[in-house]
Amino acid sequence: MKKQRVIVLDGEQQNKQDILAISEIQEGLNKMEQFPVYSPDLQWFEQMVLAEKKIIRKKLIRDLSIFFIVAIIILCGIMISLFQMPAVFIFLQIATTIFIAFYSGTRLLKKVKIG
């Protein structure tokens, strides 16, 4: 790390530098105020909101469709295994219960160790 020299200024020099800095800041702000600011009208914002709502609605319908299709497939698989192969159904139920208990336990232990 470089050694920096500190120059101690007396009150008059410090005041001059402060006044110069303030004047430069004010000049910069005045230059910024000269630029025109464009703000779109209300109708443009309303159209943007409507377009976003349509996009969100399409995504919701797509996601719900995928959810229901997957849910129907899973339920059909469970029903078929229940009526066609009860032993497989019972095994799946036990395996699922053990998996949920194990997963929940490991997540809880991680939270306890972290916290």
Backbone torsions as a table, in degrees:
resi	resn	phi	psi	omega
1	MET	NA	132.7	-179.0
2	LYS	-73.5	145.2	173.3
3	LYS	-81.0	126.9	180.0
4	GLN	-101.8	137.9	178.9
5	ARG	-88.7	133.8	178.4
6	VAL	-102.0	123.3	179.3
7	ILE	-101.9	119.4	180.0
8	VAL	-87.6	120.8	179.8
9	LEU	-100.5	146.3	175.3
10	ASP	-76.9	172.8	-173.3
11	GLY	-58.6	-38.2	-176.7
12	GLU	-68.9	-44.1	178.9
13	GLN	-66.1	-38.9	178.5
14	GLN	-62.7	-42.6	179.5
15	ASN	-63.9	-39.8	178.6
16	LYS	-63.2	-43.2	179.7
17	GLN	-66.6	-39.2	177.1
18	ASP	-62.5	-44.1	179.9
19	ILE	-63.8	-40.5	177.6
20	LEU	-63.4	-43.6	179.9
21	ALA	-63.3	-43.7	179.2
22	ILE	-62.9	-42.0	-179.3
23	SER	-66.9	-38.3	177.5
24	GLU	-64.8	-39.9	177.9
25	ILE	-63.9	-43.6	179.8
26	GLN	-64.2	-39.4	177.6
27	GLU	-63.4	-42.9	178.2
28	GLY	-62.2	-42.0	178.5
29	LEU	-65.4	-39.3	177.9
30	ASN	-63.8	-39.5	177.4
31	LYS	-64.0	-38.2	179.6
32	MET	-66.3	-34.9	-179.0
33	GLU	-70.2	-17.0	-179.6
34	GLN	-76.0	-22.9	-178.9
35	PHE	-73.1	136.8	179.0
36	PRO	-73.3	145.2	179.5
37	VAL	-110.2	125.5	179.6
38	TYR	-103.4	125.5	173.8
39	SER	-124.1	126.7	-178.8
40	PRO	-64.4	159.0	-179.2
41	ASP	-78.9	170.1	-174.5
42	LEU	-63.0	-36.3	-178.6
43	GLN	-61.9	-38.8	179.4
44	TRP	-62.9	-43.1	178.5
45	PHE	-63.8	-40.7	179.4
46	GLU	-64.1	-39.7	176.9
47	GLN	-64.3	-40.1	178.1
48	MET	-63.4	-41.8	179.4
49	VAL	-63.7	-44.3	179.5
50	LEU	-63.1	-41.1	178.9
51	ALA	-63.7	-42.5	178.8
52	GLU	-65.7	-39.1	177.8
53	LYS	-62.7	-39.4	178.2
54	LYS	-64.3	-42.7	179.5
55	ILE	-63.2	-44.3	-179.9
56	ILE	-64.1	-40.0	179.8
57	ARG	-65.0	-41.5	178.0
58	LYS	-62.2	-42.5	178.4
59	LYS	-64.3	-40.3	179.2
60	LEU	-62.6	-45.9	179.7
61	ILE	-62.6	-42.2	178.5
62	ARG	-63.3	-45.6	-179.2
63	ASP	-64.9	-41.9	178.5
64	LEU	-65.9	-37.6	177.7
65	SER	-62.5	-46.4	178.5
66	ILE	-61.9	-42.4	179.4
67	PHE	-60.0	-48.3	-177.8
68	PHE	-66.7	-38.3	178.8
69	ILE	-63.9	-46.2	179.0
70	VAL	-64.6	-40.6	179.3
71	ALA	-62.5	-42.0	179.1
72	ILE	-65.1	-41.8	178.6
73	ILE	-62.1	-44.5	-179.9
74	ILE	-64.9	-44.9	179.6
75	LEU	-64.3	-38.6	176.8
76	CYS	-63.3	-41.6	177.7
77	GLY	-62.6	-41.0	178.7
78	ILE	-66.4	-43.6	-179.5
79	MET	-64.8	-41.7	178.9
80	ILE	-64.1	-44.0	179.9
81	SER	-67.3	-31.8	178.6
82	LEU	-66.0	-45.1	-175.5
83	PHE	-86.2	-32.6	-177.1
84	GLN	-88.3	-42.1	-177.0
85	MET	-136.0	84.9	-177.6
86	PRO	-61.9	-31.0	-179.9
87	ALA	-65.0	-40.9	178.1
88	VAL	-65.4	-40.1	179.1
89	PHE	-61.2	-47.2	-179.9
90	ILE	-63.3	-41.6	177.5
91	PHE	-60.8	-44.3	178.8
92	LEU	-62.3	-39.8	178.9
93	GLN	-64.4	-43.2	179.3
94	ILE	-67.1	-43.5	-179.4
95	ALA	-63.5	-41.1	178.9
96	THR	-64.1	-43.5	178.9
97	THR	-62.0	-43.8	179.0
98	ILE	-64.6	-42.6	179.7
99	PHE	-61.2	-45.7	-179.1
100	ILE	-63.5	-42.6	178.9
101	ALA	-63.8	-45.0	-179.7
102	PHE	-64.3	-46.1	-179.0
103	TYR	-62.7	-45.5	179.6
104	SER	-63.5	-40.7	179.2
105	GLY	-63.5	-43.4	179.6
106	THR	-67.3	-38.5	178.1
107	ARG	-64.9	-40.2	178.7
108	LEU	-65.9	-41.4	178.2
109	LEU	-64.3	-38.5	178.0
110	LYS	-63.8	-41.9	179.3
111	LYS	-64.9	-38.5	179.8
112	VAL	-67.9	-41.4	-179.2
113	LYS	-68.6	-38.8	180.0
114	ILE	-70.2	-47.0	-175.2
115	GLY	-76.9	NA	NA
